[in-house]
Amino acid sequence: MAAIAPTTWLSSFLEDWRPGTGAPVADTEPATGIHLASIPQSTPDDVARAAAAAAAAQPAWAETNYQERARVLRRVADLFDAHRAEFGDWTMRETAAVRSKMKHEQNFAYFEALNASTMPSQAYGSLMPSAERGRLSMVRRVPIGVVGAITPWNSPTVLGMRVVAPALALGNAVVLKPDPQTPVTGGAIIAALFAEAGLPEGLLQIVVGGADVGEALVTDPNVAMVSFTGSTATGRRVAQLAGGLLKKVSLELGGNNPFVVLDDADLDAAASAGAFSSFQHQGQICMTAGRHLIHRKVADAYLEKLVAKARRLKLGDPYREDVQLGPIVNERQLARVDGIVQRSIAGGATLAEGGTHDGLYYRPTVLADVTADLPAFTDEIFGPVAPVTTFETDDEAIALANASDYGLVAAIYTRSISRGLAIANRIRSGMIHVNDGTLNDEAVIPFGGMGISGNGSRFGGSANFDEFTEWQWVTLRDEPPSFPF
Ligand code: NAD
């Protein structure tokens, strides 16, 4: 491998990167509108070619010994570290991530690769008892084949890596389609690192484009499984298409996550976690706290602290300035966020802070007196908005937390761990934290949601084996049995 200076490594790769035969589309920096790159888009025919090439390469990879597969993954992890600076710059510029979010992306992508590098060396089956004398019976996990991965723009490298790394580690090939707004951090970086790490040709294909390219990937006959991360609305469409073809489909979808503060909570700690959980990355994270449910006794004090925090946060260009919030990803999303805020105020919510914007920069917003019928309560906002609703009893807090079809993550603040656990036991959510924020994920944890936040699929840790392999039963006997026919 030729040494590549960290500041030019990705730019060199991009000069020759052609993920499709379609017209080039500008990749722009949301904070400035600066043109970062021109990316040729993929066509449905490109998807078919990519899936066919992946399918052709996969069987030999599945037979490659576990040490070699582990070595490639380990090397990808090392390369994430080696190219940290350029990867970080692209993340701040293309995804409008502030420095702390960018660092999370760097560390998490590294650990996804590192964790996946431990997977090829693990036992992949069991010897089973057999009712038949003289028969050796075993079950083993086999790769699914080609995994089609579709990811969103909000955390593109990590959400791509959490599919690509374990799927490849377990002997699959992958065709990855990042969101068209983040082709480099969601696609090119991953392709470049695996190529540099020595992944054999064909196994990782990147296609770039929107819904038509996504649907071509879901329905391609060479794609055996679809792993989709994105909105619940698109997830339903993907599930319909994949279901009709009887394909395995993993769905990691939206959230409207409750952040519950009980009357015995440490309010400073709660307000700090609440502000971070709602405003980090401009609220554009599936785990964002979407509903602050606060005990009436402490609601005024909590609101005051939350407003003070929101007021202090600095907005600006995350790449060139030291700020806590960057821009909203695009005009359409900005209009959506503001529409929910304005309709909620018109419906009776009180604007306690924010609610204004300068271009794509939306002030961190706190809404008080939010009732369960308002859009700020019912909808996933995906913006820097903290809607506050009050309750009087633990039962009421639980009912409000569960008053959503989503079920991704919940958080509870209380000084009583047993009270926190008793409430956690009754909230329908894939992940629950007591005395911590809602933004929590680790590569070793089976991450995922309940209700319309997913279809029971999980990413991470041991769940990766279930997601990216299928069981196969194999029996062997020396003497064939005799049959009555
Ligand atoms: P989106 O559903 O609009 O897009 C996601 C991906 O799907 C993109 O790559 C897009 O190009 C593609 N796509 C769009 N239409 C398609 C179609 N018809 N067929 C196939 N692919 C199609 O999502 P978004 O609004 O850009 O992303 C934000 C959403 O993602 C939020 O709802 C957020 O909560 C969710 N999300 C969930 C998780 C999780 O792990 N649960 C993580 C991050 C984001």
Boltz pocket constraint, residues with backbone or C-beta under 6 A from the ligand:
constraints:
  - pocket:
      binder: B
      contacts: [[A, 150], [A, 151], [A, 152], [A, 153], [A, 154], [A, 155], [A, 159], [A, 177], [A, 178], [A, 179], [A, 180], [A, 209], [A, 210], [A, 211], [A, 212], [A, 213], [A, 214], [A, 215], [A, 218], [A, 229], [A, 230], [A, 231], [A, 232], [A, 233], [A, 234], [A, 235], [A, 237], [A, 238], [A, 252], [A, 253], [A, 254], [A, 255], [A, 285], [A, 286], [A, 287], [A, 380], [A, 382], [A, 408], [A, 449], [A, 453]]
      max_distance: 6.0
